Amino acid sequence: MHRPIDGPGHGAGGGAGRGPAPVPPPYRSHPLPGAGPAGPAGAWTGGDGVPDPGRVDPRVLAALLARHGWRRRGGAAGRYGRWTPPGAGPGGGTSLLVPDSLAFPDSEELIGEALTALARSATPSAREVLTGLAVPSDEVRWWRDGPVGPAGTVPWPVHEQLRSAARKVLLAGALAVRGRAGYHGSRHRAAARAALEPVVVAADPGGRALTAFLPVPPGRPVAVRLHHALHAAREAVDYQRATGGMDAFDSAVEAGVSRELTDALIALVRGTEGVRVALAWAPAAGVPDGCAARPEPVEFSPGDLPALREASARYLTDEPSVPVRITGAVVRLRRSGPRGEGTVKLRVLGGADVGHVRATLDEEAYRTAGHAHLVGLPIRVVGRLESRGGFRRLSDASGVVPVQVDEAERDRLMKSLHEDLDFFEEACGPEEQG
């Protein structure tokens, strides 16, 4: 594993503590969210959102500037560098004076001036640099190639398509962290969405690029999984286009490729001349095990769409049903008449990583489910979660029994019943779609 840039073994060594006036260490530990004195993510920024210069490692600042297109154009060797924004000539535009270390008395003052200049800069990348400093994050960046409008802009629907597809890519990565599967359906959705809540997004002013910042922690597992999954998807597409075989997509599941990811890539590529996805690791956290220090962007083009569509359909049909024993609260009861089998909808309390399932029960089991609902008790049922429909339906349901719960949970279930009395009026209605 690569050493984090704020770890031991970096910077100037001997002599720093000699003499009557100790010299500050050449570098300081760049805080990570939720750990150490930095506290939770963003807690070490000022009220204006500018990071505290006393907590910024100059090497992290320089690494972020370089990542976002700023150029170092001279400066006193070993003391500081002068950085100019993307597109600026050697003598034009805003420039920042960034110290190479903290070994000099004015180092912290220079960092403060650089941060203030970034906060006031109209350069779009300046805000991204500040975001990377305030919440040390891995970055996922998307570019779309295609026709543009005046001044390099893209229509609003096109930009919204990019944002939607990028969100699907991140969700596919978060689902793969929860478990490897060719098709996740509704499984793990709540946990995956929760894992993406800390993510922040910055859009390119022209609408052709988008950057997601995944805080470290908790977002690094998602970034690492996406790193492996995107490259595995690219290799599988290349294999299919060269040989016509789909075997590479089967083995790519272990790397995190799924129907959700192939569908996200289809949405990303559709209507473009090509897309690129790149990852960059948080300089303050180092490079994760098994990953390239500077991953190459992964590219997809319209010519890849047939392979991605075939893989998506394959994942949907090949994912097997899952045997489960579910505990759930009955929230809907439906059948076509006063007797016979009926359908119940359960809010899952345990036994499966889905929010709700539907099951068809015989007359006796349906009656048991109805009674349990009336007295505020969940039921336990055995069956198989069917992949068709997104793992929302339980087939071969049997063994329906009420489950005793504590008084607090029972009161909550009863309250839910009284707030939803209209289910009795719906009991003889048509089957609800889902």
ABEGO torsion letter per residue (X at the ends): XBBBAABBGBEBBBGAABEABBBBBABBBBBBBGBEAAEBBGAABBAAGBBBAAABBAAAAAAAAAAAGBBBBEEBBGABBBBBBBGBBAABEBBBBBBABAABAAAAAAAAAAAAAAAABABAAAAAAAAAAABBBBBBBBBBBEBBBBGGBBBAAAAAAAAAAAAAAAAAAAAAAAEBBABAEABGAAAAAAAAAABBBBBBAAGABBBBBBBOOAAAAAAAAAAAAAAAAAAAAAAAAAAGBAAAAAAAAAAGBBAAAAAAAAAAABGBAEBBBBBBBBAAAEBBBGBBABBBBBBBBAAAAAAAAAAAAAAAAABBBBBBBBBBBBABBBBABABEBBBBBBBBABGBBBABBBBBBBAAAAAAAAAAAAAGBBBBBBBBBBABGGGABBBGBBGBBBBBBBAAAAAAAAAAAAAAAAAAAAAABBBBBX
